[in-house]
Amino acid sequence: MASIQYYDVILKPVITEKSMDSMSDKKYTFLVHPEANKLQIKEAVEKMFEGAKVKSVNTMNMDGKKKRRGAIVGKTAKTKKAIVQLTEDSKDIEIFAGL
């Protein structure tokens, strides 16, 4: 596969109760490209959101769920989540501001 650019790394934010509670600790959860590593995720967050300085990145691979439609059984796509911890002196990420 071709190299992943920083704007292809972060797909969308994860908005759940748990992720919203962790925002007070400057932890933000994103759905990321399945082949992205921690360094690429850190670089993408710092380039896409001005003033954000990443302290640490935790990633987890989520297997696809088993779904059935009648007798046919299939699986949904695999995904990858990243929890990004910002430093104390960095700015907040604004896409979460109104939520």
N, C-alpha and C positions, 0 to 999 in steps of 0.2 A: 504494500500500500504506500501511497505517496506520503510525504511528511505532513504532519498535522500542523496547521497554522494556529496562532493563539486565538483567533476569532472562531475557530471550529471546535475548540476544546469545551467551552461551557455551552451546554444546550439550553437549559432552563433552570430557574430556581425551584427548589422543593418547598412547598408551602403547606406545612402541617402544624398541629399544635406544638409538638415537641420542637420543631425547628424554630418556630416563632418565640418560644420561651428561651431558647439558647441564644437568641439575638441580643439579649441584654448583656451577655458575656462576650459579645463580638464574635460569635460563631455563626457562620452562614452555610447553608446546605444547598448544593447544586447538583443537577444531573449533568454528567460529563461524558465525553466521548469514551467508549469502552477501551480504546487503546492508549489513552492519555496517561502519562505518569505524573507523579507528584510535582516534579520540577516544572512540567508544562502547565499544570493547573495553577501553580503559584505565579508563574510568569503571566498567564492569561488574566488572572484576577488583578494583578498589579497594573497591567496595561489597559484593561477595559474599564476599571473603576479608578478614577483619578484620586490620589491621596491615600489609597489603601496599601498598607504594608502587611504582608502575610507573615505570621509567626510560625504556623504549622499547618499541614494538610493531612487529613486522615481520609483514606479511600476505602470503599467496600464494593465488591462485585455482587450484584443481585441476580440470582438465577431467574429465568422466566417461569411464570406460573403455569400450571397445567390447566387447560381449559377444554371443555367438551361441548359439542353441539350435536346432540343426539348420540349416535354411535361413534362419531368421529372425535378422536382425541388429539389435541395439539398443544403447543406451548407458545407463550408470548415471548417476545424478544428479551435477551439479557440486557441489563442496564448496569451502570456504574454510578455510584454516588460519591461525592466528596464533601467533607465538612472542613471548612476553611476557618482557622482561628486567626484573627487580626491582632496586631500589637495594640498596646494601650494608647499610643500617641497617634494612631492612624484614624482617618476619617471613616464614618459609617458608610455603608453601601446604600445609595439612595433609592434603588428599586424597591427596597423593603420599607421605605419611609412611611408610606400611607397605609400600610397594612396593620 
